[in-house]
């Protein structure tokens, strides 16, 4: 199941995710390892301007 979220300064703070994107990405990765994942997969796509258009962090923990 995928969850869709929109972000703003307020929604990020309310979700408990740091507003600094580097800390937020690190938190998502560590969450996978904390859940005993043996694989944490990070994927992203860029657009024609070389900006990240999609970013996904997933792991192999069954929920």
N, C-alpha and C positions, 0 to 999 in steps of 0.2 A: 504494500500500500504506500502510495506516495502522498505526501502532504504538500500542499501549495501554501506559501506564505507571501505576504508583501512586507516590505521593510520600511521602517521609518525610525528615527532616533528613539521614539517612544516604544514602538513594538519590539525593537531589539532589546532594550533595557527590560521590558516586561517579560520577555522570554528567557531572561537570564543569560543571554549570549552577549559577550563583550562587543562594544561598538567598533573596536579596532578590528578590521577584517582579518588581520594576521592572527590575532588571538582567537577570533571566532573559528577560523579554519583549524587551528591547533586544537581547540576544544573539541571540535567534531571528530578529529582523528583520535584523540585520546579517549573519547567516549567509546569508540569502537574497541580499543584495546582494553579499557576498563570492563567492557562487557565480555571479555575473553575471546574476542575475534582473533583469528590467526591471519586474516587478510583484511586490510583496509585499502579500498580502491578509490583513487582520486582521479576524476576525469573532468576535462573542460574543453570547450570549443571556443574558437575565436571567430570574430567576424572579419570582413574585408579590411577593416581598419586596425586589425590586430588587438581589438578589445575583447575581453572575455565575455562571451554571450551566454554561456551556460556553465555551471560548476556543480559537480555532484561528488559527494563523499558517501561511500557505501561500504558495508562489511559483510562477513559471512556468518554472522550470528543469526540463528533462527529466532523469530519472535513469536 
